[in-house]
């Protein structure tokens, strides 16, 4: 390889290393339950029989299914890795390839229960892997690697001219590799010799597939497909009827095959590619790989953890979710198994198994819903736009319309029992019921004040909070209300009390606490642009706050100290709830519901590793439309560089480069010039690299 090409590829590799690097693993124990099992992009999928399969992708995620792709479980995750493909030769033995600040290969011999790193180099990354036997295998990227002992050791078999992104062998002798600039290599002797084939193209070939020694297909940029019927001696273009880039291709016979790509596109052919037709995937995320176990059963994977499966050859594709991606605004748990969530599309979600499955009821209302609250296991209420109120007295089996007339935007509700409760209108009205919602009485209005949340500890004592530091309290069930003055004018979004005296409020960059029923409020946390939408305590010591950019804070000493918990999501979180000290849920935009079954972090009394120099990052709002804010928390003065990349890894621009003082700093980012889609923002100091996903509408 000439020095110019090697230097060019080296520079590209550096960009890819920066683009894909992830922050250090942490002790956080939150994971995504809805709409998908993970928000990490899945890059590769494979099956060993009709039912058992594997998927792998960004953030070192490996998923496993045993029912043809309908249900999946996380088998492995390592945030320091990004996987590009996965291959299993039988139920026990498999390999995964990708990047860990350089090329990495992991191997399992016990069906994915444990994974061992068997290869690691400091530069470049690997894109694909294949084993023809338990011993004989190849991996491709900036070179072709070869193993004769099941990946225990590797040697470079061939040094290609261009980057290789896909690999296909039909046996231990005949194989092909393809990649950038229409580059295709072929071997007929297991890689002892590789020869270049003339594809006649210059597009990036993302995936290549052969059904036998003669017939093969390659797919890539801008919807381009090429086909050979003579083992690659001649390649001819096929009309895909799309300009969307294609990332994966798979054939089950020499005539029938599928290709997947940008914006959820799925193509199918039944005549060897002479004609390609579009199948409706039901998703708009990029699809990156596809595998068919039989003529009718298939699975494709893609961006933000999407998994689609079909049992009728693609006539119908289903996703492992409720199918909604709108904002979820409220969540409530009646016990460790039963949880409810509502959204701005009128969605009502419910689980009875702790979130393993979520059922969607979209027939209650079309109006936006903002909050849901249960006074006991049977009695619950949800409120929303245009005076919308619905009540259940049988645990959600049926919902009764109790809506009130007027133009009320009911933003919050709270019930102390099955009879007495309050709802509030964002424009300042406090409304009470004493008969379970069958009749309502206006108690209080605050003209010109936006109010956000209501909370009662009993039938007499309660609080309402709102914008500009607004707090009012009642001690007579709402007959009269008293303003509680304090020194802060931050917008307040949430209030929570554990008894008549001890409570907290959260809002724009602030958490305040009182121990005397609100007569005095003390600052516990101040942070510019840290948008804290909700606060929840399970007792006087253990509490959580959530908000913009996936922010999750936890305290174990009543708020004297607040620490970040990794939330596994970058979207805005609207509300957090716990059924006990261990089991909690939070909901937010893009229909995200995250869950923890150990409180979200290692307890104070447990021994933990503390990084001397750390960086934490939050982005909010996310998704965003025009402007978003980036908050960086540095433990020490650091040289910081912030770069933005598009979803393909292309560098867009730097927004920061220089010395940043320790503490919390805020940077605004104008997104109005960005096209709608997924972007990655890389934050790099001398000691740490953190990546954050940004979604632009």
C-alpha positions as CSV (number, residue, x, y, z in Angstrom):
1,X,0.0,0.0,0.0
2,X,1.4,3.4,-0.9
3,X,2.2,5.9,1.8
4,X,-0.4,8.4,0.6
5,X,-3.3,6.0,0.9
6,X,-2.1,4.7,4.3
7,X,-1.8,8.3,5.6
8,X,-5.2,9.2,4.3
9,X,-6.7,6.1,5.9
10,X,-4.8,6.8,9.2
11,X,-6.4,10.3,9.3
12,X,-9.8,8.7,8.7
13,X,-9.2,6.2,11.4
14,X,-8.4,9.0,13.9
15,X,-11.8,10.6,13.0
16,X,-13.6,7.3,13.5
17,X,-11.9,6.7,16.8
18,X,-13.0,10.2,18.0
19,X,-16.5,9.7,16.5
20,X,-17.1,6.4,18.2
21,X,-15.4,6.8,21.6
22,X,-17.6,6.5,24.6
23,X,-17.1,7.6,28.2
24,X,-15.9,5.2,30.9
25,X,-18.3,2.6,32.3
26,X,-20.0,3.6,35.5
27,X,-22.0,2.1,38.3
28,X,-25.4,3.3,37.1
29,X,-28.0,0.6,36.8
30,X,-30.7,2.3,34.7
31,X,-31.7,0.6,31.4
32,X,-34.2,1.3,28.7
33,X,-37.5,-0.6,28.7
34,X,-39.5,1.4,26.0
35,X,-39.8,1.9,23.1
36,X,-36.9,-0.5,22.5
37,X,-34.5,-2.5,24.7
38,X,-31.7,-0.1,24.0
39,X,-31.1,3.3,22.4
40,X,-27.7,2.2,21.0
41,X,-27.6,1.7,17.3
42,X,-27.5,-2.0,16.4
43,X,-25.1,-2.8,13.5
44,X,-25.2,-6.5,13.0
45,X,-27.6,-9.5,13.4
46,X,-27.2,-13.2,12.8
47,X,-29.1,-16.4,13.5
48,X,-27.9,-20.0,14.0
49,X,-31.4,-21.5,13.5
50,X,-35.0,-20.5,13.1
51,X,-35.3,-19.2,16.7
52,X,-31.9,-18.3,18.2
53,X,-30.2,-15.2,17.1
54,X,-27.9,-12.4,18.1
55,X,-27.5,-8.6,17.5
56,X,-24.6,-6.3,18.4
57,X,-23.9,-2.6,18.1
58,X,-22.8,0.7,19.6
59,X,-21.9,1.1,23.3
60,X,-20.7,-2.5,23.3
61,X,-24.2,-3.9,23.3
62,X,-25.0,-7.6,22.6
63,X,-28.6,-8.9,22.5
64,X,-29.9,-12.4,22.3
65,X,-33.2,-13.9,21.2
66,X,-34.6,-17.4,21.4
67,X,-38.0,-16.9,19.8
68,X,-37.1,-15.7,16.3
69,X,-36.6,-12.1,17.2
70,X,-39.8,-11.4,19.1
71,X,-38.2,-11.0,22.5
72,X,-34.6,-10.0,23.2
73,X,-32.4,-9.8,26.3
74,X,-29.1,-7.9,26.9
75,X,-26.3,-10.4,27.3
76,X,-23.4,-8.0,27.3
77,X,-22.6,-4.3,27.4
78,X,-19.3,-2.4,27.6
79,X,-19.5,1.3,26.9
80,X,-15.8,1.4,25.9
81,X,-16.6,-0.7,22.8
82,X,-18.6,-0.2,19.6
83,X,-19.4,-3.4,17.8
84,X,-19.9,-3.6,14.1
85,X,-20.9,-7.2,13.5
86,X,-21.5,-10.5,15.2
87,X,-21.2,-14.1,14.0
88,X,-22.1,-17.4,15.8
89,X,-21.1,-20.8,14.3
90,X,-23.2,-22.8,16.8
91,X,-25.2,-22.3,20.0
92,X,-22.1,-21.9,22.1
93,X,-19.3,-20.3,20.1
94,X,-19.5,-16.8,18.6
95,X,-17.4,-13.7,17.9
96,X,-18.1,-9.9,17.7
97,X,-15.9,-7.3,16.1
98,X,-15.6,-3.5,16.2
99,X,-13.6,-0.8,18.0
100,X,-12.2,-0.2,21.5
101,X,-10.0,2.8,20.7
102,X,-8.7,0.5,18.0
103,X,-9.6,-2.9,16.6
104,X,-11.2,-5.4,18.9
105,X,-12.5,-9.0,18.7
106,X,-14.4,-10.7,21.5
107,X,-15.2,-14.4,21.7
108,X,-17.7,-16.5,23.7
109,X,-17.7,-20.3,24.1
110,X,-20.7,-20.5,26.5
111,X,-23.5,-19.1,24.4
112,X,-22.8,-15.5,25.2
113,X,-22.9,-15.7,29.0
114,X,-19.2,-14.6,29.1
115,X,-17.1,-12.8,26.6
116,X,-13.3,-12.7,26.3
117,X,-11.3,-10.1,24.5
118,X,-9.1,-12.1,22.1
119,X,-7.7,-9.3,19.9
120,X,-7.0,-5.6,20.4
121,X,-4.9,-3.2,18.4
122,X,-4.6,0.6,19.1
123,X,-5.8,1.9,15.7
124,X,-8.5,1.5,13.1
125,X,-11.6,-0.7,13.6
126,X,-13.0,-4.0,12.3
127,X,-16.3,-4.1,10.4
128,X,-17.1,-7.8,9.8
129,X,-16.2,-11.3,10.9
130,X,-16.8,-14.8,9.6
131,X,-15.8,-18.3,10.6
132,X,-16.2,-21.3,8.3
133,X,-15.3,-23.7,11.1
134,X,-14.8,-23.4,14.8
135,X,-11.1,-22.8,14.0
136,X,-10.9,-21.0,10.7
137,X,-12.0,-17.4,10.5
138,X,-11.5,-13.9,8.9
139,X,-12.1,-10.3,10.0
140,X,-11.9,-7.2,7.8
141,X,-11.5,-3.5,8.2
142,X,-8.2,-1.7,7.3
143,X,-6.7,-5.2,6.7
144,X,-7.8,-8.8,6.4
145,X,-7.1,-10.7,9.5
146,X,-6.9,-14.5,9.6
147,X,-7.1,-17.1,12.4
148,X,-6.6,-20.8,12.3
149,X,-7.3,-21.5,16.0
150,X,-10.7,-20.0,16.7
151,X,-9.5,-16.4,17.3
152,X,-6.9,-17.3,19.9
153,X,-4.3,-15.6,17.6
154,X,-4.6,-13.5,14.4
155,X,-2.3,-12.6,11.6
156,X,-2.6,-10.0,8.8
157,X,-3.5,-12.0,5.6
158,X,-3.8,-9.1,3.2
159,X,-3.3,-5.4,3.2
160,X,-6.0,-3.9,1.0
161,X,-6.0,-0.6,-1.0
162,X,-9.3,0.6,0.5
163,X,-11.2,0.2,3.7
164,X,-13.2,-3.1,3.8
165,X,-16.7,-3.1,5.3
166,X,-18.2,-6.4,4.5
167,X,-17.1,-10.1,4.3
168,X,-18.8,-13.2,2.8
169,X,-17.6,-16.8,2.6
170,X,-19.6,-19.7,1.2
171,X,-17.1,-22.3,2.6
172,X,-13.5,-22.4,3.8
173,X,-12.1,-21.5,0.3
174,X,-14.4,-19.1,-1.6
175,X,-14.9,-15.7,-0.1
176,X,-15.3,-12.0,-1.0
177,X,-14.6,-8.7,0.9
178,X,-15.9,-5.3,-0.2
179,X,-15.7,-1.7,0.9
180,X,-15.0,1.9,-0.1
181,X,-14.7,3.1,-3.7
182,X,-16.4,0.0,-5.1
183,X,-13.5,-2.1,-3.9
184,X,-14.0,-5.9,-4.1
185,X,-11.5,-8.7,-3.3
186,X,-11.9,-12.4,-3.9
187,X,-10.2,-15.6,-2.8
188,X,-10.7,-19.2,-3.9
189,X,-8.1,-20.7,-1.5
190,X,-9.1,-19.5,2.0
191,X,-7.3,-16.2,1.7
192,X,-3.8,-17.5,0.7
193,X,-4.3,-15.3,-2.3
194,X,-6.6,-12.3,-2.7
195,X,-7.3,-10.7,-6.1
196,X,-9.1,-7.5,-6.9
197,X,-12.3,-7.7,-8.9
198,X,-13.4,-4.8,-11.1
199,X,-16.9,-3.7,-9.9
200,X,-17.0,-0.8,-12.3
201,X,-18.3,1.4,-9.5
202,X,-16.9,4.0,-7.1
203,X,-19.6,3.9,-4.4
204,X,-19.1,2.6,-0.9
205,X,-20.1,-1.0,-0.7
206,X,-21.6,-1.5,2.8
207,X,-22.6,-5.1,2.5
208,X,-21.9,-8.1,0.2
209,X,-23.7,-11.4,0.0
210,X,-23.2,-14.6,-2.1
211,X,-25.6,-17.6,-2.3
212,X,-23.0,-19.8,-4.1
213,X,-19.7,-19.5,-5.9
214,X,-21.3,-17.6,-8.8
215,X,-24.2,-15.4,-7.6
216,X,-23.6,-12.4,-5.4
217,X,-24.8,-8.9,-4.6
218,X,-23.3,-5.8,-3.2
219,X,-25.3,-2.8,-1.8
220,X,-24.2,0.7,-0.7
221,X,-24.4,4.4,-1.0
222,X,-27.4,6.2,-2.6
223,X,-29.3,3.0,-3.2
224,X,-26.8,1.4,-5.5
225,X,-26.9,-2.4,-6.0
226,X,-24.5,-4.5,-8.1
227,X,-24.9,-8.2,-9.0
228,X,-22.7,-10.9,-10.4
229,X,-23.5,-14.3,-11.9
230,X,-19.9,-15.5,-12.5
231,X,-18.3,-15.2,-9.1
232,X,-17.4,-11.6,-9.5
233,X,-15.6,-11.6,-12.8
234,X,-18.3,-9.2,-14.0
235,X,-20.5,-7.0,-11.9
236,X,-23.6,-5.2,-13.3
237,X,-25.8,-2.5,-11.7
238,X,-29.4,-3.3,-10.6
239,X,-32.1,-0.7,-10.3
240,X,-33.1,-0.4,-6.6
241,X,-35.8,2.2,-7.2
242,X,-34.4,4.3,-4.3
243,X,-31.7,6.8,-3.6
244,X,-31.5,5.9,0.1
245,X,-28.1,4.4,1.1
246,X,-28.3,0.6,1.7
247,X,-26.4,-1.0,4.6
248,X,-27.3,-4.6,4.6
249,X,-28.3,-7.4,2.1
250,X,-29.3,-11.0,2.6
251,X,-30.6,-13.7,0.2
252,X,-32.4,-17.0,1.1
253,X,-32.3,-18.3,-2.4
254,X,-30.6,-17.2,-5.6
255,X,-33.8,-15.4,-6.5
256,X,-35.3,-14.1,-3.2
257,X,-33.5,-11.5,-1.0
258,X,-33.8,-8.3,0.9
259,X,-31.8,-5.1,1.4
260,X,-32.2,-2.5,4.2
261,X,-31.0,1.1,4.6
262,X,-31.7,4.7,5.4
263,X,-34.9,6.0,6.8
264,X,-36.3,2.5,7.5
265,X,-36.2,1.3,3.9
266,X,-36.6,-2.4,3.2
267,X,-36.3,-3.7,-0.4
268,X,-37.3,-7.2,-1.5
269,X,-36.7,-9.1,-4.8
270,X,-38.1,-12.4,-6.0
271,X,-36.2,-12.5,-9.3
272,X,-32.6,-12.2,-8.3
273,X,-32.6,-8.4,-8.2
274,X,-34.0,-7.7,-11.6
275,X,-36.9,-6.1,-9.8
276,X,-36.6,-4.5,-6.3
277,X,-39.8,-3.5,-4.5
278,X,-40.2,-1.5,-1.3
279,X,-41.7,-3.2,1.8
280,X,-43.2,-1.0,4.6
281,X,-41.0,-1.3,7.7
282,X,-43.1,0.9,10.0
283,X,-40.0,2.8,11.2
284,X,-38.1,5.8,10.0
285,X,-34.8,5.0,11.7
286,X,-31.9,3.8,9.6
287,X,-31.8,0.0,9.3
288,X,-28.2,-1.4,9.3
289,X,-28.4,-5.2,8.8
290,X,-30.9,-8.0,8.0
291,X,-30.9,-11.7,8.4
292,X,-33.5,-14.3,7.4
293,X,-33.7,-17.6,9.2
294,X,-36.2,-19.2,6.8
295,X,-38.0,-18.2,3.6
296,X,-40.6,-16.3,5.8
297,X,-38.8,-15.5,9.1
298,X,-36.5,-12.5,9.2
299,X,-35.1,-9.8,11.4
300,X,-33.5,-6.4,10.7
301,X,-31.9,-4.0,13.2
302,X,-30.8,-0.4,13.2
303,X,-30.6,3.0,14.6
304,X,-31.5,3.8,18.3
305,X,-32.0,0.1,19.0
306,X,-34.8,-0.6,16.5
307,X,-35.5,-4.3,15.8
308,X,-38.1,-5.3,13.2
309,X,-39.2,-8.9,12.6
310,X,-41.4,-10.6,10.1
311,X,-43.0,-14.1,9.9
312,X,-44.5,-13.7,6.4
313,X,-41.5,-12.8,4.3
314,X,-41.8,-9.1,4.9
315,X,-45.5,-8.8,4.1
316,X,-45.8,-7.3,7.5
317,X,-42.9,-6.0,9.7
318,X,-43.4,-5.6,13.4
319,X,-41.2,-3.8,16.0
320,X,-40.6,-4.9,19.5
321,X,-42.3,-1.9,21.0
322,X,-45.8,-0.3,21.2
323,X,-44.9,1.7,18.1
324,X,-45.2,5.2,19.6
325,X,-42.3,7.6,19.7
326,X,-44.0,10.7,21.0
327,X,-43.3,12.4,24.4
328,X,-44.4,10.5,27.6
329,X,-45.2,13.2,30.2
330,X,-46.3,11.2,33.3
331,X,-45.5,8.0,35.0
332,X,-46.8,6.3,38.2
333,X,-46.2,2.9,39.9
334,X,-48.7,1.3,42.2
335,X,-46.2,-1.5,43.0
336,X,-43.1,-3.2,41.6
337,X,-45.0,-4.7,38.7
338,X,-47.8,-2.3,37.8
339,X,-46.8,0.9,36.2
340,X,-48.7,3.5,34.1
341,X,-47.5,6.2,31.7
342,X,-49.3,8.8,29.6
343,X,-48.2,10.9,26.7
344,X,-49.0,14.0,24.6
345,X,-50.6,11.9,21.9
346,X,-53.3,10.7,24.4
347,X,-51.4,7.4,24.8
348,X,-51.9,5.3,27.9
349,X,-49.2,2.7,28.6
350,X,-49.4,0.0,31.2
351,X,-47.2,-2.9,32.4
352,X,-48.1,-5.6,34.9
353,X,-44.6,-7.2,34.9
354,X,-42.4,-4.4,35.9
355,X,-41.9,-3.1,32.4
356,X,-40.9,-6.3,30.5
357,X,-43.9,-5.7,28.3
358,X,-45.9,-2.5,27.8
359,X,-49.5,-2.4,26.5
360,X,-50.8,0.6,24.6
361,X,-54.3,1.9,25.0
362,X,-54.8,4.7,22.5
363,X,-58.6,4.7,22.5
364,X,-59.2,6.7,25.7
365,X,-58.6,10.1,24.3
366,X,-56.9,12.0,21.5
367,X,-56.1,15.0,23.7
368,X,-52.6,15.4,25.2
369,X,-52.2,13.8,28.7
370,X,-49.8,15.3,31.1
371,X,-49.9,13.3,34.4
372,X,-51.4,10.2,35.9
373,X,-51.8,9.5,39.7
374,X,-53.3,6.6,41.7
375,X,-54.5,6.8,45.2
376,X,-54.5,3.0,45.5
377,X,-54.2,0.0,43.3
378,X,-57.7,0.4,41.9
379,X,-58.4,4.2,41.8
380,X,-56.5,6.4,39.4
381,X,-56.8,9.6,37.4
382,X,-55.1,11.1,34.4
383,X,-55.4,14.7,33.3
384,X,-54.6,16.7,30.2
385,X,-55.5,19.3,27.6
386,X,-58.9,21.1,27.4
387,X,-60.0,20.0,30.8
388,X,-59.5,16.3,30.2
389,X,-59.9,14.1,33.2
390,X,-60.3,10.3,33.1
391,X,-60.8,8.1,36.2
392,X,-60.6,4.3,36.8
393,X,-61.9,2.5,39.8
394,X,-60.9,-1.0,38.6
395,X,-57.2,-0.7,38.1
396,X,-57.3,0.7,34.6
397,X,-59.7,-1.9,33.0
398,X,-62.1,0.9,32.3
399,X,-61.6,4.7,32.2
400,X,-64.5,7.0,33.0
401,X,-64.6,10.5,31.4
402,X,-64.7,13.2,34.2
403,X,-63.6,16.1,32.1
404,X,-64.5,19.6,33.1
405,X,-65.8,22.3,30.8
406,X,-63.5,25.2,29.9
407,X,-60.2,25.7,28.3
408,X,-58.2,24.3,31.2
409,X,-54.8,22.8,30.5
410,X,-54.6,20.4,33.4
411,X,-50.9,19.8,34.0
412,X,-50.9,17.9,37.3
413,X,-53.2,16.0,39.7
414,X,-52.9,14.6,43.2
415,X,-55.4,12.4,45.2
416,X,-55.0,11.6,48.9
417,X,-57.7,8.9,48.7
418,X,-60.4,7.6,46.4
419,X,-62.5,10.7,47.0
420,X,-60.4,13.8,47.7
421,X,-58.1,15.2,45.1
422,X,-56.9,18.3,43.2
423,X,-56.1,19.1,39.6
424,X,-54.3,22.3,38.5
425,X,-54.5,24.3,35.3
426,X,-51.2,25.6,34.0
427,X,-52.6,29.1,33.8
428,X,-53.3,29.3,37.5
429,X,-56.4,27.5,38.5
430,X,-56.6,25.0,41.5
431,X,-59.6,22.8,41.3
432,X,-60.8,20.2,43.9
433,X,-63.1,17.2,44.1
434,X,-64.5,15.5,47.2
435,X,-66.4,12.7,45.4
436,X,-63.8,11.0,43.3
437,X,-64.0,13.4,40.4
438,X,-67.7,13.3,39.7
439,X,-67.9,17.0,40.6
440,X,-65.2,19.7,40.7
441,X,-65.0,23.1,42.5
442,X,-62.6,26.0,41.6
443,X,-60.6,26.9,44.8
444,X,-57.9,29.3,43.7
445,X,-56.7,31.3,40.7
446,X,-53.4,33.0,40.2
447,X,-53.8,35.2,37.1
448,X,-50.6,35.7,35.2
449,X,-48.8,32.9,37.0
450,X,-47.9,29.7,35.3
451,X,-48.2,26.8,37.8
452,X,-46.7,23.4,37.3
453,X,-47.3,20.8,40.1
454,X,-49.5,20.0,43.1
455,X,-48.8,17.8,46.1
456,X,-50.7,17.0,49.3
457,X,-49.6,15.0,52.3
458,X,-53.1,14.6,53.7
459,X,-56.6,16.1,53.1
460,X,-55.6,19.4,54.6
461,X,-52.0,20.2,53.8
462,X,-50.6,20.7,50.3
463,X,-48.5,22.9,48.0
464,X,-48.6,24.2,44.5
465,X,-45.5,25.4,42.6
466,X,-44.9,27.3,39.4
467,X,-42.8,29.8,37.4
468,X,-40.6,32.5,38.9
469,X,-40.2,30.6,42.2
470,X,-43.9,30.6,42.9
471,X,-44.9,28.4,45.9
472,X,-48.3,28.5,47.7
473,X,-49.4,26.3,50.7
474,X,-52.8,25.4,52.2
475,X,-53.5,23.9,55.6
476,X,-57.3,23.6,55.3
477,X,-57.7,21.5,52.2
478,X,-57.4,24.4,49.8
479,X,-60.0,26.8,51.2
480,X,-57.2,29.3,51.5
481,X,-53.7,29.5,50.2
482,X,-50.7,31.3,51.4
483,X,-47.7,32.4,49.3
484,X,-44.4,31.1,50.7
485,X,-41.6,33.6,49.9
486,X,-38.0,32.8,49.3
487,X,-35.0,34.2,47.7
488,X,-35.1,32.4,44.3
489,X,-37.0,33.3,41.1
490,X,-36.3,30.1,39.1
491,X,-39.1,28.4,37.4
492,X,-40.3,25.5,39.6
493,X,-41.7,22.3,38.0
494,X,-42.1,19.8,40.8
495,X,-42.8,19.6,44.5
496,X,-42.6,16.6,46.8
497,X,-43.0,16.2,50.6
498,X,-42.4,13.1,52.8
499,X,-44.4,14.6,55.7
500,X,-45.9,17.9,56.7
501,X,-42.5,19.5,57.4
502,X,-39.9,18.0,55.0
503,X,-40.1,18.7,51.3
504,X,-38.3,19.6,48.1
505,X,-39.0,21.6,44.9
506,X,-37.0,21.4,41.7
507,X,-36.9,23.5,38.5
508,X,-34.6,25.4,36.2
509,X,-31.2,24.7,37.7
510,X,-32.3,24.5,41.3
511,X,-33.3,22.1,44.1
512,X,-34.6,23.7,47.3
513,X,-35.5,21.9,50.6
514,X,-37.6,22.8,53.6
515,X,-37.8,21.2,57.0
516,X,-40.5,23.5,58.5
517,X,-43.4,23.0,56.0
518,X,-42.1,25.6,53.6
519,X,-41.7,28.6,55.9
520,X,-38.0,28.5,55.0
521,X,-36.4,27.1,51.9
522,X,-32.7,26.3,51.6
523,X,-30.7,25.9,48.5
524,X,-29.4,22.3,47.9
525,X,-28.3,22.6,44.3
526,X,-27.8,25.5,41.9
527,X,-26.7,24.9,38.3
528,X,-27.4,27.2,35.4
529,X,-29.4,25.5,32.6
530,X,-29.8,22.2,34.5
531,X,-33.5,21.7,33.8
532,X,-34.9,19.5,36.5
533,X,-38.5,18.6,35.5
534,X,-39.4,16.3,38.4
535,X,-38.4,15.3,41.9
536,X,-39.4,12.2,43.9
537,X,-38.5,10.8,47.3
538,X,-39.1,7.3,48.7
539,X,-38.3,8.4,52.2
540,X,-36.6,11.4,54.0
541,X,-33.1,10.3,52.7
542,X,-33.5,8.7,49.3
543,X,-34.6,10.8,46.4
544,X,-34.2,11.3,42.6
545,X,-34.6,14.3,40.2
546,X,-34.8,14.1,36.4
547,X,-34.8,16.5,33.5
548,X,-33.2,17.7,30.3
549,X,-30.8,15.6,28.3
550,X,-31.4,12.4,30.2
551,X,-30.4,14.0,33.5
552,X,-30.9,11.8,36.6
553,X,-29.7,12.9,40.0
554,X,-29.8,10.9,43.2
555,X,-29.4,11.7,46.9
556,X,-29.1,9.2,49.8
557,X,-28.9,11.8,52.5
558,X,-31.9,14.0,52.1
559,X,-30.4,16.1,49.4
560,X,-27.3,17.3,51.2
561,X,-25.4,15.7,48.3
562,X,-26.7,15.1,44.8
563,X,-24.9,12.8,42.3
564,X,-25.4,12.1,38.6
565,X,-26.7,8.6,37.7
566,X,-26.1,7.5,34.1
567,X,-29.6,7.2,32.6
568,X,-28.7,5.3,29.4
569,X,-30.7,7.9,27.4
570,X,-30.0,11.4,26.2
571,X,-33.7,12.5,25.8
572,X,-35.5,14.9,28.1
573,X,-37.0,13.1,31.1
574,X,-40.4,14.3,32.2
575,X,-41.1,12.4,35.4
576,X,-39.6,9.8,37.8
577,X,-41.3,7.5,40.2
578,X,-40.2,4.7,42.6
579,X,-42.3,1.9,44.1
580,X,-39.6,1.2,46.7
581,X,-36.0,2.1,47.3
582,X,-34.8,-0.2,44.4
583,X,-37.5,-0.2,41.8
584,X,-37.9,3.0,39.8
585,X,-39.0,4.3,36.4
586,X,-38.6,7.5,34.4
587,X,-40.3,8.6,31.2
588,X,-39.6,11.2,28.6
589,X,-39.4,12.2,24.9
590,X,-39.2,9.7,22.0
591,X,-41.4,7.5,24.3
592,X,-38.5,6.6,26.4
593,X,-39.1,4.7,29.7
594,X,-36.1,3.7,31.7
595,X,-36.0,1.4,34.7
596,X,-33.8,0.5,37.6
597,X,-34.1,-2.4,40.0
598,X,-31.3,-1.3,42.4
599,X,-32.0,2.3,42.9
600,X,-29.9,3.4,40.0
601,X,-26.5,3.4,41.6
602,X,-24.2,1.7,44.2
603,X,-25.3,2.6,47.7
604,X,-23.2,5.0,49.9
605,X,-22.2,2.2,52.2
606,X,-20.8,0.1,49.3
607,X,-17.3,0.6,48.1
608,X,-17.0,2.4,44.8
609,X,-14.2,3.5,42.5
610,X,-14.0,7.3,42.3
611,X,-12.3,8.9,39.3
612,X,-9.9,11.7,40.3
613,X,-10.6,13.6,37.1
614,X,-14.0,13.2,35.5
615,X,-16.3,15.0,33.0
616,X,-20.1,14.7,32.9
617,X,-22.2,16.1,30.1
618,X,-25.8,16.9,29.7
619,X,-27.6,18.2,26.5
620,X,-31.1,19.8,26.8
621,X,-33.5,20.0,25.2
622,X,-32.9,16.8,23.3
623,X,-34.5,16.3,20.8
624,X,-34.2,19.9,19.9
625,X,-35.6,22.2,17.1
626,X,-33.5,25.4,17.0
627,X,-31.3,25.8,20.1
628,X,-30.0,23.3,22.6
629,X,-27.8,23.8,25.7
630,X,-24.7,21.7,26.6
631,X,-23.7,21.6,30.2
632,X,-20.3,20.2,31.1
633,X,-19.2,19.4,34.6
634,X,-15.4,19.2,35.1
635,X,-13.7,18.1,38.3
636,X,-10.6,20.0,37.4
637,X,-9.4,22.7,34.9
638,X,-9.1,20.8,31.6
639,X,-8.2,21.3,27.9
640,X,-11.5,20.5,26.2
641,X,-12.4,20.0,22.6
642,X,-16.0,19.6,21.4
643,X,-16.7,18.3,17.9
644,X,-19.9,17.6,16.0
645,X,-20.3,14.7,13.6
646,X,-23.2,13.5,11.4
647,X,-24.6,10.0,11.6
648,X,-22.2,8.8,9.0
649,X,-19.2,9.9,11.0
650,X,-18.6,13.0,8.9
651,X,-17.0,15.9,10.8
652,X,-19.2,19.0,10.8
653,X,-17.4,21.5,13.0
654,X,-15.8,22.3,16.4
655,X,-17.7,24.4,18.9
656,X,-15.0,24.5,21.6
657,X,-11.3,24.1,21.8
658,X,-9.3,25.4,24.8
659,X,-8.9,25.4,28.6
660,X,-12.1,25.2,30.5
661,X,-12.2,25.9,34.3
662,X,-13.5,23.2,36.7
663,X,-17.1,23.2,37.7
664,X,-20.2,23.4,35.6
665,X,-20.0,25.3,32.3
666,X,-22.8,25.9,29.7
667,X,-22.5,26.2,25.9
668,X,-25.4,27.0,23.6
669,X,-25.6,25.3,20.2
670,X,-27.6,26.7,17.3
671,X,-29.2,23.7,15.5
672,X,-31.3,25.6,13.0
673,X,-28.8,25.0,10.2
674,X,-28.7,21.2,10.9
675,X,-30.9,18.9,8.9
676,X,-33.4,16.8,11.0
677,X,-31.6,13.6,12.1
678,X,-29.2,12.0,14.5
679,X,-25.8,13.7,15.3
680,X,-23.0,12.8,17.7
681,X,-21.2,15.4,19.8
682,X,-17.7,14.3,21.1
683,X,-16.2,15.8,24.2
684,X,-12.5,15.1,24.7
685,X,-10.1,16.1,27.4
686,X,-6.6,14.6,28.0
687,X,-8.0,11.9,30.2
688,X,-11.5,11.2,29.0
689,X,-13.7,11.0,25.9
690,X,-17.5,11.3,26.1
691,X,-20.0,11.0,23.3
692,X,-23.6,12.2,23.3
693,X,-26.3,11.7,20.8
694,X,-28.3,14.7,19.6
695,X,-31.6,14.4,17.8
696,X,-32.6,17.4,15.7
697,X,-36.3,17.8,14.6
